[in-house]
Amino acid sequence: MALPKKKISRARRGTRRAHQALSPVATVSCPNCNEPKRPHRLCLSCGHYGEKQVIEVDY
């Protein structure tokens, strides 16, 4: 079984992991109810997509 020849330094390990950071979730406010929602998705609190009522939501 293969083993590493030398220890990987903290800088090299950190450089490799630099692209793995999580980015925050993008949110916009719903034009109907001003609740935060994901862009280009249905608003789960009021059921609107843009200006159209798509689903009926029970409050």
mmCIF file as Biopython writes it, N, C-alpha, C and O atoms, coordinates in Angstrom:
data_model
#
loop_
_atom_site.group_PDB
_atom_site.id
_atom_site.type_symbol
_atom_site.label_atom_id
_atom_site.label_alt_id
_atom_site.label_comp_id
_atom_site.label_asym_id
_atom_site.label_entity_id
_atom_site.label_seq_id
_atom_site.pdbx_PDB_ins_code
_atom_site.Cartn_x
_atom_site.Cartn_y
_atom_site.Cartn_z
_atom_site.occupancy
_atom_site.B_iso_or_equiv
_atom_site.auth_seq_id
_atom_site.auth_asym_id
_atom_site.pdbx_PDB_model_num
ATOM 1   N N  . MET A ? 1  ? 0.841   -1.176 0.000   1.0 0.0 1  A 1 
ATOM 2   C CA . MET A ? 1  ? 0.000   0.000  0.000   1.0 0.0 1  A 1 
ATOM 3   C C  . MET A ? 1  ? 0.889   1.243  0.000   1.0 0.0 1  A 1 
ATOM 4   O O  . MET A ? 1  ? 1.873   1.309  0.737   1.0 0.0 1  A 1 
ATOM 5   N N  . ALA A ? 2  ? 0.539   2.223  -0.825  1.0 0.0 2  A 1 
ATOM 6   C CA . ALA A ? 2  ? 1.368   3.419  -0.963  1.0 0.0 2  A 1 
ATOM 7   C C  . ALA A ? 2  ? 1.232   4.326  0.250   1.0 0.0 2  A 1 
ATOM 8   O O  . ALA A ? 2  ? 0.144   4.493  0.801   1.0 0.0 2  A 1 
ATOM 9   N N  . LEU A ? 3  ? 2.359   4.911  0.657   1.0 0.0 3  A 1 
ATOM 10  C CA . LEU A ? 3  ? 2.394   5.847  1.773   1.0 0.0 3  A 1 
ATOM 11  C C  . LEU A ? 3  ? 3.046   7.136  1.302   1.0 0.0 3  A 1 
ATOM 12  O O  . LEU A ? 3  ? 3.900   7.105  0.415   1.0 0.0 3  A 1 
ATOM 13  N N  . PRO A ? 4  ? 2.659   8.274  1.881   1.0 0.0 4  A 1 
ATOM 14  C CA . PRO A ? 4  ? 3.299   9.523  1.475   1.0 0.0 4  A 1 
ATOM 15  C C  . PRO A ? 4  ? 4.758   9.569  1.928   1.0 0.0 4  A 1 
ATOM 16  O O  . PRO A ? 4  ? 5.086   9.110  3.022   1.0 0.0 4  A 1 
ATOM 17  N N  . LYS A ? 5  ? 5.636   10.124 1.085   1.0 0.0 5  A 1 
ATOM 18  C CA . LYS A ? 5  ? 7.051   10.195 1.402   1.0 0.0 5  A 1 
ATOM 19  C C  . LYS A ? 5  ? 7.341   11.273 2.443   1.0 0.0 5  A 1 
ATOM 20  O O  . LYS A ? 5  ? 8.197   11.086 3.307   1.0 0.0 5  A 1 
ATOM 21  N N  . LYS A ? 6  ? 6.632   12.402 2.367   1.0 0.0 6  A 1 
ATOM 22  C CA . LYS A ? 6  ? 6.882   13.516 3.280   1.0 0.0 6  A 1 
ATOM 23  C C  . LYS A ? 6  ? 5.564   14.061 3.821   1.0 0.0 6  A 1 
ATOM 24  O O  . LYS A ? 6  ? 4.497   13.858 3.241   1.0 0.0 6  A 1 
ATOM 25  N N  . LYS A ? 7  ? 5.672   14.760 4.947   1.0 0.0 7  A 1 
ATOM 26  C CA . LYS A ? 7  ? 4.506   15.387 5.565   1.0 0.0 7  A 1 
ATOM 27  C C  . LYS A ? 7  ? 4.055   16.568 4.703   1.0 0.0 7  A 1 
ATOM 28  O O  . LYS A ? 7  ? 4.880   17.342 4.218   1.0 0.0 7  A 1 
ATOM 29  N N  . ILE A ? 8  ? 2.743   16.697 4.520   1.0 0.0 8  A 1 
ATOM 30  C CA . ILE A ? 8  ? 2.189   17.836 3.799   1.0 0.0 8  A 1 
ATOM 31  C C  . ILE A ? 8  ? 2.130   19.026 4.762   1.0 0.0 8  A 1 
ATOM 32  O O  . ILE A ? 8  ? 1.540   18.924 5.838   1.0 0.0 8  A 1 
ATOM 33  N N  . SER A ? 9  ? 2.731   20.137 4.386   1.0 0.0 9  A 1 
ATOM 34  C CA . SER A ? 9  ? 2.776   21.299 5.271   1.0 0.0 9  A 1 
ATOM 35  C C  . SER A ? 9  ? 1.389   21.928 5.391   1.0 0.0 9  A 1 
ATOM 36  O O  . SER A ? 9  ? 0.508   21.688 4.566   1.0 0.0 9  A 1 
ATOM 37  N N  . ARG A ? 10 ? 1.214   22.743 6.443   1.0 0.0 10 A 1 
ATOM 38  C CA . ARG A ? 10 ? -0.072  23.403 6.664   1.0 0.0 10 A 1 
ATOM 39  C C  . ARG A ? 10 ? -0.411  24.358 5.529   1.0 0.0 10 A 1 
ATOM 40  O O  . ARG A ? 10 ? -1.576  24.497 5.157   1.0 0.0 10 A 1 
ATOM 41  N N  . ALA A ? 11 ? 0.603   25.015 4.980   1.0 0.0 11 A 1 
ATOM 42  C CA . ALA A ? 11 ? 0.360   25.954 3.886   1.0 0.0 11 A 1 
ATOM 43  C C  . ALA A ? 11 ? -0.115  25.228 2.631   1.0 0.0 11 A 1 
ATOM 44  O O  . ALA A ? 11 ? -1.041  25.691 1.966   1.0 0.0 11 A 1 
ATOM 45  N N  . ARG A ? 12 ? 0.502   24.106 2.302   1.0 0.0 12 A 1 
ATOM 46  C CA . ARG A ? 12 ? 0.087   23.359 1.115   1.0 0.0 12 A 1 
ATOM 47  C C  . ARG A ? 12 ? -1.310  22.770 1.302   1.0 0.0 12 A 1 
ATOM 48  O O  . ARG A ? 12 ? -2.123  22.776 0.378   1.0 0.0 12 A 1 
ATOM 49  N N  . ARG A ? 13 ? -1.576  22.269 2.488   1.0 0.0 13 A 1 
ATOM 50  C CA . ARG A ? 13 ? -2.899  21.732 2.782   1.0 0.0 13 A 1 
ATOM 51  C C  . ARG A ? 13 ? -3.952  22.834 2.702   1.0 0.0 13 A 1 
ATOM 52  O O  . ARG A ? 13 ? -5.031  22.625 2.148   1.0 0.0 13 A 1 
ATOM 53  N N  . GLY A ? 14 ? -3.639  24.012 3.258   1.0 0.0 14 A 1 
ATOM 54  C CA . GLY A ? 14 ? -4.574  25.133 3.226   1.0 0.0 14 A 1 
ATOM 55  C C  . GLY A ? 14 ? -4.817  25.650 1.825   1.0 0.0 14 A 1 
ATOM 56  O O  . GLY A ? 14 ? -5.934  26.046 1.489   1.0 0.0 14 A 1 
ATOM 57  N N  . THR A ? 15 ? -3.766  25.649 0.995   1.0 0.0 15 A 1 
ATOM 58  C CA . THR A ? 15 ? -3.909  26.078 -0.389  1.0 0.0 15 A 1 
ATOM 59  C C  . THR A ? 15 ? -4.837  25.144 -1.151  1.0 0.0 15 A 1 
ATOM 60  O O  . THR A ? 15 ? -5.642  25.593 -1.967  1.0 0.0 15 A 1 
ATOM 61  N N  . ARG A ? 16 ? -4.728  23.866 -0.891  1.0 0.0 16 A 1 
ATOM 62  C CA . ARG A ? 16 ? -5.594  22.897 -1.559  1.0 0.0 16 A 1 
ATOM 63  C C  . ARG A ? 16 ? -7.040  23.070 -1.124  1.0 0.0 16 A 1 
ATOM 64  O O  . ARG A ? 16 ? -7.952  22.893 -1.932  1.0 0.0 16 A 1 
ATOM 65  N N  . ARG A ? 17 ? -7.262  23.410 0.133   1.0 0.0 17 A 1 
ATOM 66  C CA . ARG A ? 17 ? -8.616  23.528 0.661   1.0 0.0 17 A 1 
ATOM 67  C C  . ARG A ? 17 ? -9.221  24.918 0.479   1.0 0.0 17 A 1 
ATOM 68  O O  . ARG A ? 17 ? -10.346 25.158 0.917   1.0 0.0 17 A 1 
ATOM 69  N N  . ALA A ? 18 ? -8.502  25.830 -0.153  1.0 0.0 18 A 1 
ATOM 70  C CA . ALA A ? 18 ? -8.959  27.219 -0.271  1.0 0.0 18 A 1 
ATOM 71  C C  . ALA A ? 18 ? -10.244 27.337 -1.081  1.0 0.0 18 A 1 
ATOM 72  O O  . ALA A ? 18 ? -10.999 28.290 -0.889  1.0 0.0 18 A 1 
ATOM 73  N N  . HIS A ? 19 ? -10.510 26.405 -1.973  1.0 0.0 19 A 1 
ATOM 74  C CA . HIS A ? 19 ? -11.681 26.481 -2.845  1.0 0.0 19 A 1 
ATOM 75  C C  . HIS A ? 19 ? -12.877 25.743 -2.276  1.0 0.0 19 A 1 
ATOM 76  O O  . HIS A ? 19 ? -13.913 25.666 -2.937  1.0 0.0 19 A 1 
ATOM 77  N N  . GLN A ? 20 ? -12.769 25.201 -1.077  1.0 0.0 20 A 1 
ATOM 78  C CA . GLN A ? 20 ? -13.850 24.394 -0.519  1.0 0.0 20 A 1 
ATOM 79  C C  . GLN A ? 20 ? -14.752 25.168 0.431   1.0 0.0 20 A 1 
ATOM 80  O O  . GLN A ? 20 ? -15.642 24.578 1.043   1.0 0.0 20 A 1 
ATOM 81  N N  . ALA A ? 21 ? -14.544 26.478 0.571   1.0 0.0 21 A 1 
ATOM 82  C CA . ALA A ? 21 ? -15.339 27.273 1.501   1.0 0.0 21 A 1 
ATOM 83  C C  . ALA A ? 21 ? -16.780 27.358 1.013   1.0 0.0 21 A 1 
ATOM 84  O O  . ALA A ? 21 ? -17.031 27.417 -0.191  1.0 0.0 21 A 1 
ATOM 85  N N  . LEU A ? 22 ? -17.723 27.365 1.947   1.0 0.0 22 A 1 
ATOM 86  C CA . LEU A ? 22 ? -19.130 27.487 1.614   1.0 0.0 22 A 1 
ATOM 87  C C  . LEU A ? 22 ? -19.491 28.950 1.431   1.0 0.0 22 A 1 
ATOM 88  O O  . LEU A ? 22 ? -19.044 29.805 2.195   1.0 0.0 22 A 1 
ATOM 89  N N  . SER A ? 23 ? -20.294 29.236 0.426   1.0 0.0 23 A 1 
ATOM 90  C CA . SER A ? 23 ? -20.746 30.600 0.204   1.0 0.0 23 A 1 
ATOM 91  C C  . SER A ? 23 ? -22.143 30.767 0.801   1.0 0.0 23 A 1 
ATOM 92  O O  . SER A ? 23 ? -22.901 29.799 0.862   1.0 0.0 23 A 1 
ATOM 93  N N  . PRO A ? 24 ? -22.495 31.963 1.240   1.0 0.0 24 A 1 
ATOM 94  C CA . PRO A ? 24 ? -23.819 32.161 1.832   1.0 0.0 24 A 1 
ATOM 95  C C  . PRO A ? 24 ? -24.919 32.001 0.788   1.0 0.0 24 A 1 
ATOM 96  O O  . PRO A ? 24 ? -24.702 32.239 -0.400  1.0 0.0 24 A 1 
ATOM 97  N N  . VAL A ? 25 ? -26.084 31.600 1.240   1.0 0.0 25 A 1 
ATOM 98  C CA . VAL A ? 25 ? -27.226 31.381 0.356   1.0 0.0 25 A 1 
ATOM 99  C C  . VAL A ? 25 ? -27.765 32.740 -0.089  1.0 0.0 25 A 1 
ATOM 100 O O  . VAL A ? 25 ? -28.001 33.623 0.736   1.0 0.0 25 A 1 
ATOM 101 N N  . ALA A ? 26 ? -27.958 32.900 -1.392  1.0 0.0 26 A 1 
ATOM 102 C CA . ALA A ? 26 ? -28.478 34.155 -1.929  1.0 0.0 26 A 1 
ATOM 103 C C  . ALA A ? 26 ? -29.978 34.248 -1.654  1.0 0.0 26 A 1 
ATOM 104 O O  . ALA A ? 26 ? -30.714 33.286 -1.871  1.0 0.0 26 A 1 
ATOM 105 N N  . THR A ? 27 ? -30.421 35.398 -1.179  1.0 0.0 27 A 1 
ATOM 106 C CA . THR A ? 27 ? -31.843 35.623 -0.929  1.0 0.0 27 A 1 
ATOM 107 C C  . THR A ? 27 ? -32.256 36.966 -1.508  1.0 0.0 27 A 1 
ATOM 108 O O  . THR A ? 27 ? -31.461 37.903 -1.563  1.0 0.0 27 A 1 
ATOM 109 N N  . VAL A ? 28 ? -33.496 37.047 -1.935  1.0 0.0 28 A 1 
ATOM 110 C CA . VAL A ? 28 ? -34.125 38.292 -2.363  1.0 0.0 28 A 1 
ATOM 111 C C  . VAL A ? 28 ? -35.456 38.393 -1.646  1.0 0.0 28 A 1 
ATOM 112 O O  . VAL A ? 28 ? -35.953 37.398 -1.117  1.0 0.0 28 A 1 
ATOM 113 N N  . SER A ? 29 ? -36.034 39.572 -1.621  1.0 0.0 29 A 1 
ATOM 114 C CA . SER A ? 29 ? -37.334 39.714 -0.964  1.0 0.0 29 A 1 
ATOM 115 C C  . SER A ? 29 ? -38.452 39.475 -1.972  1.0 0.0 29 A 1 
ATOM 116 O O  . SER A ? 29 ? -38.352 39.858 -3.138  1.0 0.0 29 A 1 
ATOM 117 N N  . CYS A ? 30 ? -39.491 38.849 -1.510  1.0 0.0 30 A 1 
ATOM 118 C CA . CYS A ? 30 ? -40.653 38.557 -2.352  1.0 0.0 30 A 1 
ATOM 119 C C  . CYS A ? 30 ? -41.359 39.874 -2.687  1.0 0.0 30 A 1 
ATOM 120 O O  . CYS A ? 30 ? -41.581 40.687 -1.789  1.0 0.0 30 A 1 
ATOM 121 N N  . PRO A ? 31 ? -41.717 40.108 -3.957  1.0 0.0 31 A 1 
ATOM 122 C CA . PRO A ? 31 ? -42.390 41.368 -4.299  1.0 0.0 31 A 1 
ATOM 123 C C  . PRO A ? 31 ? -43.802 41.457 -3.730  1.0 0.0 31 A 1 
ATOM 124 O O  . PRO A ? 31 ? -44.368 42.547 -3.655  1.0 0.0 31 A 1 
ATOM 125 N N  . ASN A ? 32 ? -44.372 40.337 -3.332  1.0 0.0 32 A 1 
ATOM 126 C CA . ASN A ? 32 ? -45.744 40.344 -2.814  1.0 0.0 32 A 1 
ATOM 127 C C  . ASN A ? 32 ? -45.787 40.514 -1.297  1.0 0.0 32 A 1 
ATOM 128 O O  . ASN A ? 32 ? -46.530 41.354 -0.788  1.0 0.0 32 A 1 
ATOM 129 N N  . CYS A ? 33 ? -44.989 39.716 -0.568  1.0 0.0 33 A 1 
ATOM 130 C CA . CYS A ? 33 ? -45.080 39.715 0.899   1.0 0.0 33 A 1 
ATOM 131 C C  . CYS A ? 33 ? -43.801 40.181 1.586   1.0 0.0 33 A 1 
ATOM 132 O O  . CYS A ? 33 ? -43.768 40.262 2.814   1.0 0.0 33 A 1 
ATOM 133 N N  . ASN A ? 34 ? -42.750 40.488 0.831   1.0 0.0 34 A 1 
ATOM 134 C CA . ASN A ? 34 ? -41.460 40.962 1.342   1.0 0.0 34 A 1 
ATOM 135 C C  . ASN A ? 34 ? -40.753 39.976 2.265   1.0 0.0 34 A 1 
ATOM 136 O O  . ASN A ? 34 ? -39.901 40.381 3.055   1.0 0.0 34 A 1 
ATOM 137 N N  . GLU A ? 35 ? -41.086 38.707 2.181   1.0 0.0 35 A 1 
ATOM 138 C CA . GLU A ? 35 ? -40.368 37.675 2.919   1.0 0.0 35 A 1 
ATOM 139 C C  . GLU A ? 35 ? -39.118 37.277 2.121   1.0 0.0 35 A 1 
ATOM 140 O O  . GLU A ? 35 ? -39.142 37.338 0.892   1.0 0.0 35 A 1 
ATOM 141 N N  . PRO A ? 36 ? -38.039 36.874 2.779   1.0 0.0 36 A 1 
ATOM 142 C CA . PRO A ? 36 ? -36.861 36.435 2.025   1.0 0.0 36 A 1 
ATOM 143 C C  . PRO A ? 36 ? -37.114 35.099 1.338   1.0 0.0 36 A 1 
ATOM 144 O O  . PRO A ? 36 ? -37.717 34.194 1.916   1.0 0.0 36 A 1 
ATOM 145 N N  . LYS A ? 37 ? -36.646 34.987 0.098   1.0 0.0 37 A 1 
ATOM 146 C CA . LYS A ? 37 ? -36.808 33.758 -0.673  1.0 0.0 37 A 1 
ATOM 147 C C  . LYS A ? 37 ? -35.601 33.602 -1.582  1.0 0.0 37 A 1 
ATOM 148 O O  . LYS A ? 37 ? -34.867 34.563 -1.813  1.0 0.0 37 A 1 
ATOM 149 N N  . ARG A ? 38 ? -35.391 32.390 -2.102  1.0 0.0 38 A 1 
ATOM 150 C CA . ARG A ? 38 ? -34.314 32.136 -3.061  1.0 0.0 38 A 1 
ATOM 151 C C  . ARG A ? 38 ? -34.693 32.753 -4.405  1.0 0.0 38 A 1 
ATOM 152 O O  . ARG A ? 38 ? -35.867 32.727 -4.775  1.0 0.0 38 A 1 
ATOM 153 N N  . PRO A ? 39 ? -33.732 33.308 -5.145  1.0 0.0 39 A 1 
ATOM 154 C CA . PRO A ? 39 ? -34.072 33.903 -6.435  1.0 0.0 39 A 1 
ATOM 155 C C  . PRO A ? 39 ? -34.513 32.855 -7.455  1.0 0.0 39 A 1 
ATOM 156 O O  . PRO A ? 39 ? -34.019 31.727 -7.452  1.0 0.0 39 A 1 
ATOM 157 N N  . HIS A ? 40 ? -35.437 33.233 -8.316  1.0 0.0 40 A 1 
ATOM 158 C CA . HIS A ? 40 ? -35.994 32.389 -9.383  1.0 0.0 40 A 1 
ATOM 159 C C  . HIS A ? 40 ? -36.714 31.173 -8.821  1.0 0.0 40 A 1 
ATOM 160 O O  . HIS A ? 40 ? -36.744 30.122 -9.462  1.0 0.0 40 A 1 
ATOM 161 N N  . ARG A ? 41 ? -37.291 31.301 -7.636  1.0 0.0 41 A 1 
ATOM 162 C CA . ARG A ? 41 ? -38.047 30.207 -7.031  1.0 0.0 41 A 1 
ATOM 163 C C  . ARG A ? 41 ? -39.349 30.741 -6.473  1.0 0.0 41 A 1 
ATOM 164 O O  . ARG A ? 41 ? -39.508 31.946 -6.275  1.0 0.0 41 A 1 
ATOM 165 N N  . LEU A ? 42 ? -40.258 29.854 -6.229  1.0 0.0 42 A 1 
ATOM 166 C CA . LEU A ? 42 ? -41.561 30.168 -5.671  1.0 0.0 42 A 1 
ATOM 167 C C  . LEU A ? 42 ? -41.415 30.641 -4.234  1.0 0.0 42 A 1 
ATOM 168 O O  . LEU A ? 42 ? -40.604 30.097 -3.484  1.0 0.0 42 A 1 
ATOM 169 N N  . CYS A ? 43 ? -42.188 31.645 -3.838  1.0 0.0 43 A 1 
ATOM 170 C CA . CYS A ? 43 ? -42.191 32.092 -2.440  1.0 0.0 43 A 1 
ATOM 171 C C  . CYS A ? 43 ? -43.023 31.097 -1.637  1.0 0.0 43 A 1 
ATOM 172 O O  . CYS A ? 43 ? -44.195 30.873 -1.938  1.0 0.0 43 A 1 
ATOM 173 N N  . LEU A ? 44 ? -42.414 30.504 -0.619  1.0 0.0 44 A 1 
ATOM 174 C CA . LEU A ? 44 ? -43.112 29.480 0.154   1.0 0.0 44 A 1 
ATOM 175 C C  . LEU A ? 44 ? -44.085 30.066 1.165   1.0 0.0 44 A 1 
ATOM 176 O O  . LEU A ? 44 ? -44.953 29.346 1.659   1.0 0.0 44 A 1 
ATOM 177 N N  . SER A ? 45 ? -43.969 31.346 1.487   1.0 0.0 45 A 1 
ATOM 178 C CA . SER A ? 45 ? -44.873 31.921 2.475   1.0 0.0 45 A 1 
ATOM 179 C C  . SER A ? 45 ? -46.178 32.417 1.861   1.0 0.0 45 A 1 
ATOM 180 O O  . SER A ? 45 ? -47.217 32.371 2.519   1.0 0.0 45 A 1 
ATOM 181 N N  . CYS A ? 46 ? -46.150 32.895 0.602   1.0 0.0 46 A 1 
ATOM 182 C CA . CYS A ? 46 ? -47.384 33.404 -0.006  1.0 0.0 46 A 1 
ATOM 183 C C  . CYS A ? 46 ? -47.787 32.664 -1.281  1.0 0.0 46 A 1 
ATOM 184 O O  . CYS A ? 46 ? -48.926 32.807 -1.726  1.0 0.0 46 A 1 
ATOM 185 N N  . GLY A ? 47 ? -46.892 31.880 -1.883  1.0 0.0 47 A 1 
ATOM 186 C CA . GLY A ? 47 ? -47.239 31.095 -3.062  1.0 0.0 47 A 1 
ATOM 187 C C  . GLY A ? 47 ? -47.120 31.844 -4.370  1.0 0.0 47 A 1 
ATOM 188 O O  . GLY A ? 47 ? -47.614 31.360 -5.388  1.0 0.0 47 A 1 
ATOM 189 N N  . HIS A ? 48 ? -46.490 32.996 -4.388  1.0 0.0 48 A 1 
ATOM 190 C CA . HIS A ? 48 ? -46.339 33.783 -5.609  1.0 0.0 48 A 1 
ATOM 191 C C  . HIS A ? 48 ? -45.007 33.472 -6.282  1.0 0.0 48 A 1 
ATOM 192 O O  . HIS A ? 48 ? -44.015 33.164 -5.622  1.0 0.0 48 A 1 
ATOM 193 N N  . TYR A ? 49 ? -45.007 33.560 -7.604  1.0 0.0 49 A 1 
ATOM 194 C CA . TYR A ? 49 ? -43.772 33.553 -8.384  1.0 0.0 49 A 1 
ATOM 195 C C  . TYR A ? 49 ? -43.809 34.819 -9.219  1.0 0.0 49 A 1 
ATOM 196 O O  . TYR A ? 49 ? -44.521 34.884 -10.220 1.0 0.0 49 A 1 
ATOM 197 N N  . GLY A ? 50 ? -43.055 35.816 -8.819  1.0 0.0 50 A 1 
ATOM 198 C CA . GLY A ? 50 ? -43.144 37.123 -9.460  1.0 0.0 50 A 1 
ATOM 199 C C  . GLY A ? 50 ? -44.456 37.772 -9.068  1.0 0.0 50 A 1 
ATOM 200 O O  . GLY A ? 50 ? -44.722 37.981 -7.884  1.0 0.0 50 A 1 
ATOM 201 N N  . GLU A ? 51 ? -45.271 38.089 -10.049 1.0 0.0 51 A 1 
ATOM 202 C CA . GLU A ? 51 ? -46.571 38.712 -9.787  1.0 0.0 51 A 1 
ATOM 203 C C  . GLU A ? 51 ? -47.722 37.710 -9.835  1.0 0.0 51 A 1 
ATOM 204 O O  . GLU A ? 51 ? -48.862 38.084 -9.563  1.0 0.0 51 A 1 
ATOM 205 N N  . LYS A ? 52 ? -47.456 36.445 -10.175 1.0 0.0 52 A 1 
ATOM 206 C CA . LYS A ? 52 ? -48.514 35.452 -10.352 1.0 0.0 52 A 1 
ATOM 207 C C  . LYS A ? 52 ? -48.689 34.597 -9.100  1.0 0.0 52 A 1 
ATOM 208 O O  . LYS A ? 52 ? -47.710 34.202 -8.468  1.0 0.0 52 A 1 
ATOM 209 N N  . GLN A ? 53 ? -49.941 34.316 -8.746  1.0 0.0 53 A 1 
ATOM 210 C CA . GLN A ? 53 ? -50.256 33.371 -7.671  1.0 0.0 53 A 1 
ATOM 211 C C  . GLN A ? 53 ? -50.184 31.967 -8.276  1.0 0.0 53 A 1 
ATOM 212 O O  . GLN A ? 53 ? -50.978 31.625 -9.153  1.0 0.0 53 A 1 
ATOM 213 N N  . VAL A ? 54 ? -49.231 31.154 -7.808  1.0 0.0 54 A 1 
ATOM 214 C CA . VAL A ? 54 ? -48.999 29.856 -8.406  1.0 0.0 54 A 1 
ATOM 215 C C  . VAL A ? 54 ? -49.658 28.749 -7.592  1.0 0.0 54 A 1 
ATOM 216 O O  . VAL A ? 54 ? -50.312 27.872 -8.156  1.0 0.0 54 A 1 
ATOM 217 N N  . ILE A ? 55 ? -49.491 28.782 -6.272  1.0 0.0 55 A 1 
ATOM 218 C CA . ILE A ? 55 ? -50.124 27.781 -5.415  1.0 0.0 55 A 1 
ATOM 219 C C  . ILE A ? 55 ? -50.889 28.490 -4.312  1.0 0.0 55 A 1 
ATOM 220 O O  . ILE A ? 55 ? -50.594 29.637 -3.977  1.0 0.0 55 A 1 
ATOM 221 N N  . GLU A ? 56 ? -51.853 27.816 -3.764  1.0 0.0 56 A 1 
ATOM 222 C CA . GLU A ? 56 ? -52.633 28.330 -2.645  1.0 0.0 56 A 1 
ATOM 223 C C  . GLU A ? 56 ? -51.982 27.889 -1.353  1.0 0.0 56 A 1 
ATOM 224 O O  . GLU A ? 56 ? -51.764 26.696 -1.141  1.0 0.0 56 A 1 
ATOM 225 N N  . VAL A ? 57 ? -51.666 28.847 -0.478  1.0 0.0 57 A 1 
ATOM 226 C CA . VAL A ? 57 ? -50.977 28.547 0.768   1.0 0.0 57 A 1 
ATOM 227 C C  . VAL A ? 57 ? -51.933 28.772 1.926   1.0 0.0 57 A 1 
ATOM 228 O O  . VAL A ? 57 ? -52.575 29.818 2.015   1.0 0.0 57 A 1 
ATOM 229 N N  . ASP A ? 58 ? -52.028 27.777 2.825   1.0 0.0 58 A 1 
ATOM 230 C CA . ASP A ? 58 ? -52.856 27.921 4.018   1.0 0.0 58 A 1 
ATOM 231 C C  . ASP A ? 58 ? -52.031 28.617 5.095   1.0 0.0 58 A 1 
ATOM 232 O O  . ASP A ? 58 ? -50.887 28.237 5.347   1.0 0.0 58 A 1 
ATOM 233 N N  . TYR A ? 59 ? -52.606 29.632 5.727   1.0 0.0 59 A 1 
ATOM 234 C CA . TYR A ? 59 ? -51.876 30.369 6.755   1.0 0.0 59 A 1 
ATOM 235 C C  . TYR A ? 59 ? -52.104 29.788 8.112   1.0 0.0 59 A 1 
ATOM 236 O O  . TYR A ? 59 ? -51.562 30.289 9.097   1.0 0.0 59 A 1 
#
